[in-house]
Amino acid sequence: MAAPPTEPSPLRFVSCGAPLPGHAVRIVDASGHEAGERTEGALQFRGPSTMREYYRDPEATEKTFQDGWCDSGDFAYLAEGELFVTGRRKDMIIKAGRNLYPQEVEETVGEILGIRRGRVAAFGITDPEIGTEKLVVVAETRVEKEEARRRLIGEVMEKVAAVTDIRPDIVSLVPPDTIPKTSSGKLRRAALRSAYLKGEMGPPRRPPAFQIARIWFSGLGGRLKQTFSSFGRLVYTVYVGLIALLTIPPVWAAMLLLPEGKMPARLSHAWARRFFSWIGCPVTVEGSAHLSQAGPSVLVANHSGYLDAVVLMAALPPGFRFVAKRELMQAPVIRTFIKKADHLTVDRLDFTESVTTTRRIEEALRQGHSVLIFPEGTFSRFRGIRPFRLGAFKVAAETGRPICPVAIRGAREVLWPGRWVPRRGPIQVTIGKPIHPEGKDWRQIVRLRDLAKAEIVRHAGEPSIDLVAAGIAKE
């Protein structure tokens, strides 16, 4: 209940407000039942921002969750719909059947002249002889004379007893900077309690030069690791560059001599597979059987970076056709690969109204070739699946050919967009089940897009993003 106006020293707690929309909090008592208004208990919550589990710690996860509610580890109460947190359960001191807030004791002692304000810690230690906890108060002070320190200890005991009706069992006066704090300035009561029980509280202060040297040496291992890691990445980058330099020119020369058709496509497929094997980035493929089930189809894949086309060249059988932007024809090597393997180029990838492009894709499908399109149109240095354009799905609906979603995972990590330092890592290509159109109307086009995107998001390891909501400019 609320303290009456006549209470000389009421406990004051700051309101945390009401729960956010979609979230809920509750207070439960020791038996696990929900507590009433202004009744202190364990604070539990649930909602979309709640964690799923502790990393690799199922026991801690099981202890934390109760019927979908997450235990915060705090004591709290509700008053008129607002939440008031009263403290951490592990910091609570239980003495003589009473729950004693360490903050109340610390604030009281901090007001005493000669005690450093904010440098007081109170905690409990178990005493099996009396069957309850002893109240220990540790306070920092600059007072050094023995008689003055005895008077200060007596004043601490009397002041705490007057405010809480409980007399401290032990009062320990320590030099400044003995009580440990977190980087944000919070008292580390558990660490201080552990040091007290081990008899290691209050180590002598070392000179600043020693502390600086200790910090420098403690970070030396990390700096050396970073240096060796940077050197290793540099060596690997040079190695990948040499592999590309030694293999691309002869393959390009062979392409120039071969007639257009199957042979250049098979050559580019074989080179791509060996290239990723040589640089230590194996490409594994799941769901290849779905391509034979679908027959000539429209493949749609996520676009995460520079390597995606080469990855698909290695992962897919040689008979498919890329639909690429016509600007790529300006690059000599890429132009040769596109032209000799009979891939398709378009003025723009959003070809919902391009009759010529649609006819070229239809002709490729009739010839028994699957056609691959990146419906995002481009890629970004930001992780996530960008919005899909509708051109590929419009073609599939109008031709009656199925959509095969293709998810690329790991290519972004090997060569992140905007960076030219590759990293070794596995690349996974997952080919989903064919999605057949059920008509040619607009709803069917949107349906194909949504189903394909959901399948790609599920396997690509990247979330679906909205460019407007994320504030990312279209590239």
N, C-alpha and C positions, 0 to 999 in steps of 0.2 A: 504494500500500500504506500501511498505518497506520504512523505514525512510532513508532520504538522508545522505550521509557521513558527511555533515555539521551540522546535528542535534546535539546540545550540550548534550542533555539528552534523548536519545531514550529509549523506553520501550524494554526490552529484555525478550524473552520467549524461553524456551528450547524445542526443537523439540521432540515429542514423537515417531517419525518415521511413517512408513506406517502401515496400518492395517494388522493383521495376515491373512494368507490364510483362506478363508471361512468366513471372517468377513468384514463388511462394515461400514463406518462412513459417516455422512453428517452434514452439518451446515445449519440450517434454521433460517430465520429472524423472526421478531415479528409476521408477518402474516402467518407463517408456510410454506413459500416457500423456496426452497433451495437457499442458498446464493452462491455468486461467489467466485473466488479465492481471498484470502487475505481479506475476508469480515467477520468480527466477527459476531457470532450468537450462537444459542443454539446448543450444541453438542449432536447428537443422534447416536446410533449405533445398529447393529443387527448382529447375528451370533450364532453359536452353543453354545457359552459360556454365552449367555444372560440368565438372570434369567427368570423364568416363571411368577412369581407373588410375591407380598408381602404376608407374612404369615398372613392369616385371616384379610386382609385389602384390600377388593376389590376397595374401593374408591381411595386409593393410587396407586393401580395397574392401574386403569383406567386413572388416571392423568399422569402416567409415560409412558404408551405405546400409540403410535399414528401410526396407519396403520402398525403395526409390528415393528416399530422403538422404541427403548428404550431411553427415555430422561435421560441423565447423570446428569443434574443439573449444568453443567459447561458451561462457555463461551469458545469459541475456534474459530480458523480459519484454513483453509487449504492453504498450499503454496507448489507448485510443488510436490503434492502427499503426503506431510508430514503433520502431525497434530501438532498444537501448541495450548495447553490449556492455556487460559489467566486468568482463575479464576472461583470461584463459583458464581453463579447468586445471591444466598442469601447474599453474602458478598459485592456485588457491591453497591457502593454509587452513588445515582443519585442526583446531586446538580446543580441547574441552567441549567437544560436540558443536562447536561454532565454526562457521565458514568465515575466514578473515581475508579481506582483500589486501594483497601486498601494497597496492597503490595507496590505500588509506594510511597505512603505517609509514610508507616512504614520504608521503606528502607532509605528514605530521612531523617527522624527524627532520625533514629538510628545512623547516621553519626555525629550527633552533640555531641560535647564534654560535658560530664556530663550526657548523656542519655545512658542507658544500651542497647547495641546492641542486637537485637533479642527480646527485651522486650518492644516493642511498638505495639499498636493495634489501628487501625482506623476503625470507623464504622459510619453509618448514623442513625439519629433519626428523625422521622417525625415531621415536624412543620406545623400544619394546618393553621397558620396565614399567612405564606409566600408561602404555597403550594408546598414546596420542602423539601428536607432533610437538616438537619444541619450536618456539618462535625465535628465529635468528635475525638480528638486524645488523647489517654491515654498512657503515657510514664512513665516507671520506672526510678527512680533516687535516688542516695544517698545524693544529695544536700539537706540541711536542712535549711540554712539561707534564710530568707524571701526575701531579696534583690536579692540574687543570683537566687532564684527560679523565681522571676519576670523577670529577664534578660533571663533566660532559656526559659520561656514561649514566650517571644517576639521573641527570635531567632527561636523557632519552627515555629511560625506563618510566619515569614519572609521567612524562608527556604522552607516551603511547598508552599507558594504563588509564590516564584520564580520558582519552578519546575513545578507546576501544574496549575498556574494562578488562583488558588482558595485558599482563605484564610480560615483556620480552624475557625469554630464558637466557639469551646470550646477546650481548651487544659488543661488536668488534669494531674498533676504530682503526682505519687503515689510511695509508698515505694517499695523496691524490693520484688519479689515473690507475687505481688498482681494480676497480669494478669494471668488468668488460662490457662493452656496448657493441651493438651492430653498426654497420656502416651508415645506417639511417638515424643513429642516436638512441635506439631502444636498449633498455637494460637486458643483459643476457643472464637472467636469474638462474637458469638451469646450469649454465657453465660456471657461474660463481658458486652455486651449491655444490657442484661436483668438485671444484677446486678446494672448497672449504672442508669437505669430507676427506679429501686426500691429503690435507695439510699443506696444500700448495698455493694457498691464497696469498696475494701480495708479494710477488717476486720483486727483487730490487730493480729499480729503473736503470736502464743502460744509457750510456751517452748517446746523443743524437747521431754522431758519426757511425756508431755501431749499428744503430737501427737502420740507417740509410744503407749501410753495407749489406745488412741482412736482407733487406727488401730487394736490393740489386741482385744478390746471389740467388734469392728465391725465384726470381724471374729469369735467371740465366738459362735454365733448362728449356723454358718455353721459347726464348729467343733463339736458342740453338736449333730447336726443333723446327721453328718457322724458317730459319735460314736454310737448313737442309731440305725442308719441304719445297721452298722456292727454287733451290738449285735442282732438285729432282724434277719439278715441273718444267724448268727450262730445258733440261736434258731431254725430257719426254717430248716437248714441243719441237725441238730440233730433230728428234728421231722421226716424228710423224711427218714433218716437212720433207725429210729425206725420202721417206717411203713414197710420199706423193710425187716428189720430183723425179724419182726413179721409175715410177710405174705409169703415171698419167701420160707423159709424152709418147712412149711406145704404143700404148693403147689407142691414143688419139691418131697416131700415124696408121695403125692397123684399120681404124674406123674409116679413115680417108680412102683407103684402098678397097675396102669391102663394099659390095652393093647394098643398097637400102633393103631392110627387111629383117629376117630372123637372125642372121649371123651377127650383126652389130648388137642386137638386143641380148643375145646369149653372151657375147664378149663382155658387155658392160655389166651383166649380171654376175658373171664369174669374177671379174675384176673387183666389183664392190664387195663380194663375200670375202675374197682374200685380203682386201685392204683392211677391213675391220678385224679380221683374224690376226694380221701382221701387227696392228697397232694395239692389240690386247683388249679390244672392245667387242667381244663376241655378240653376234646378233642371233637371238633365238626367236622362233616363230611358233605361235599356238593358233590352232583353228584353221590350218591350211585346207583341211577337208571341206570347209564351208565354201571355198572358191569353186571346187568341182561340183558341189551341190547346186550352187547358184547359176552356173554357166556364165555366159557373157553378162556382166553386171556393171553397175556404177559403184566404184569403191570411193569412199570418202574417208579422209584421214585428218587427224589433228596436225597442226603445223607449229612446231616448237622451236625450230632453228634451221641453221644452214645445212645440217646433215640429213634432214628428213628425206629428201629426194634420193640421196645415195643409200640411206637405210632401206627404203622401200625397193630400190633397185636390187639390193641384196636379198631382201626378204620375199619378194613376190616373184612368181614365175615370169620368164622373159616375154610372154605374150601380151602383157597389159600395155595400155597407152596412157602416158601422162597427159594432163591438160595443163599447160604452163603459160605464164604470161609472155606475150610476144617480145617484151623488152629483153628477155634472156637470149634472144637470137643475136643480140649485139656482141655477145661474148663468144670468141672463136671456138674455144674448146667445147663449151656447153652447146653452142649452135650445132656442132658436128654430132654430138651425142643425140640431140633432139631430132635432127634431120635424118640421120642414118637409121635410128631405131623407129622412125616413123611416128614419133610422138606428136601431139596436137598443140598448137599455140593459138591463143585468143588475144584480142585487144584488151579485154578486161575480164576478170573472173566472175563478175556478177552479170552473167549472160542470160538473165531471165527473158530478155526481149531480143536476143541475138539469134535470128533465124539461121544464119550461116553456121554459127557454132553448133547449134542444136543438130543441124543436118550432118555435120562432120562427125559428131559423137554418135548419132544414129547409124551412120554408115560403118563406123568402127565396130559397133555392137553387132550389126548384121554380119560382119565379116568374122565374128567369133572372138573379138578382142574385148576384154574388160577395160574400162576407162577409169582412171584414178584422178580425183579432184580434191584439192584442199579447200573445203568450203569456207574456211576462215579468211581466205584470200591472201593473208600475209601472216607474219609472226611478230612477237614483241619480246622485249627483254624481261617483261613481267610474267611470272608464272601464272598459268591459267588458260582455260579453253575459251577463246573469243567467240562472239556471236557468229553463227553460221549463216552464210548467204544461201538463197533458195535455189540458185541455178541448177545445181546438181540434182536436187530432188524434183524439180520441175521436169528435167529430162527423163528421170527414172519413171515418173508418173505417166508422162506422155508416151514413152516407148514401151511401158509395161514391164520393164526390166527391174530386178530387185536391187536394193541398196545393200552393200556390204560395208559395215563400219570397220575401220582399221585404226587401232589405238597404238601410238608409238610412245614408249616409256623409256627414259634414260638418255635419249639423244641430246636433250637440253643440258643435262649434267656433263656430258662429254665435251660439248662445245657450246657454252652459254652465248646467246645472242649479244653482240656488242663486245665480246672478248675474243681474243685470238690465241689464248693459251688453253689447249685441250687438256682433259683429264681422263685417265683410264676409267672404264666402268662398263658394266653390261648394258645391253640395249634389248628391250623386249618389244616384239610386235605381236599384237593380238588381233586376229581376224574374227569378227563376230558373225553370228548367224545371219543369213540373208533376210532382209525385211522386204516383203513383197507389197507393191502398191495395190490398193483396192479400188482405184478409180483415178480420174484425171483432174478432179476439182481442186480448189484451193485448200480445202481442209485435208485432203490426202497428202498434198505437198508438205503442209505444215506437220502433219502426223509423221511422215517419213523423216523430216528433219529432227523432230523432238526425240523419236525413238533412237535414231542413229547417234545423236549427240549424247543421250543418256548412256548408251553402251560405251561410247568412247571415253566419257568422263569416268565411268566405272573402272576402266582398265588403264587409263593414261597416267593416273597418279597425280592429276592436277584438277583443281576445281573449275567449275564453270563460272565465268566472270561476266559482269555487265559493265561495259566500258564507261557508260555515263555515270553509273553509281560509283565506280572505282575511281573516276576522275582521270582516266588514262586517255591521252590523246590518240586518235587513230593514226596509225603510221602509214 
